[in-house]
Every structure is written in C-alpha cells, then in structure tokens.
Amino acid sequence: MREKIKEAVLKIAEEMELGISKIILFGSRARNEATKWSDWDILVVVKGEISREKKWEFARRIRKECARELIDVEPFIKSEKELEHCADIPGHIVKTALKEGVVL
C-alpha cells in the first residue's frame, strides 16, 4: 500500500508540475497501531510555493487516485517553508508527522 500511495502522489505531482521534497506517512499506520478501519495519513512536502487552491486540488486528486485502489488516504499538503515554520509548534500536525512519521 505504501508504494501505491507514493506512486499516486508522484504521478499527480508530475501532472500538476509540482516538485516533491518528501512524502511522510504518519499516524496509526506509521506507528503499526492501525485497525482495518484506519486511514493513511500522509504529509506531502512540496518544493516552492503552492497556493491554497492548488493544495486542495492536489489533495483531492490524491484521494481520488488512491480510492481507485481502495486506499483511504488523508493527505496534508505543505510547502517546505510551511514545514519549517510549523515544525516546532506544539500539537501541530506537521510536528506530529515529523516526530512519528516514516518517509515513503
């Protein structure tokens, strides 16, 4: 599943002309605590700036592509600058992903 998610993200990023810095799996799947009902939480770090609208479109397309493979994925899209800014904010999803995540 991890490889299918990574392939979907990279395929869509290429179609949208986005550079990807890293893809991080986090949450119960990364901690090996998942149940059959658990989704796949991923943090996708984009090189350069990305508008809110483009983030939404990117996330929507990732969800749609993964759904074709029956993978329930929850993508969080951040730029490298946003990643750096949010990395030390207590309780922020970025901090959690960086702490417990697994790079795909």
N, C-alpha and C positions, 0 to 999 in steps of 0.2 A: 504493500500500500504506500509506503513512504516514497518509493521510487516513482510510482504512478503520480503521486501528488507533485513531486519535484518536476517530473516531465511536463505535467499540465501547466504549472507555473511558468516554467521556462518557455514553453511553446507560446503561451498567451503573451508573455513579456516580449518575445520576439515580434509577434504580430502587432503589438502596440508600440513597438520601438522603445522599449524600456530596458535599461540596464539593471541587472540584479546583482546586488552585493552579497546577500546571503538569504537563505530560507531556513528558519528555525522552527522546529516542532517543539511545542511546549504543552503544559497541562498534563492531564491524566495519561495520555498516550506516551509522552516523553518519560513520565515517572513510572511507567509499567503498572499503572493502577486502573487502567481502563476496563470498563464493562462493555458488553456488546452494544450498549446504547450510547457510548461516549463518542463525541465528535473528535475531529482532528483540528486542533488549534495550531495555526501557523502564523509566524511573523515574517513577512516578506519585506526585506530592506532594499529599497530602490536607490540606484545611483542618481544623484542630481535632484532637482526639484520636481515635484509632482503635485498637480492641482487636486483639490478635494474631489472634483468631478471625475478626474481620471482615476483616482484611487477607488471610487465607488464602482466605476466601470470595470476596472481590473479585478476587484474582489468579486463582483457579480459574475464575471466570465470564469474565474477560478471555480467558484461554487458550481456553476452550470457544468463545466467540463468534468469536474470530479463527480458530480451527481450521475453523470452518464456511466460511471464505473461503480455506482452505488457507494460512494465515499462521501460522508457528511463532513465537510471541511468548513472551518470558520477562519477565513483569512483576515489578518490585520496588516495593513499596508502602511509603511513608514519610510520616509527618506532617511538617508544617512545622517543628515543634520538633525532631524527629529529624534532619531535613535540616540544620538549623542546627548541631546537636550533632556530626554526623558529617562535616560539610563539610571539616574540616581534618585529619581522621585519615588518616595516610599509608596507602595501599593499600585504603582503604575504598571500596566500590562507589559510594557517594554522591559522594565526592571525584572519582572517575574520571568519573562521569556529568556532574558539573558542569564538569569541565575540558574534556572532549571532546564533550559532548553537544550536540544540536540540539533546541531547543524545538519541539514539534509544535503 
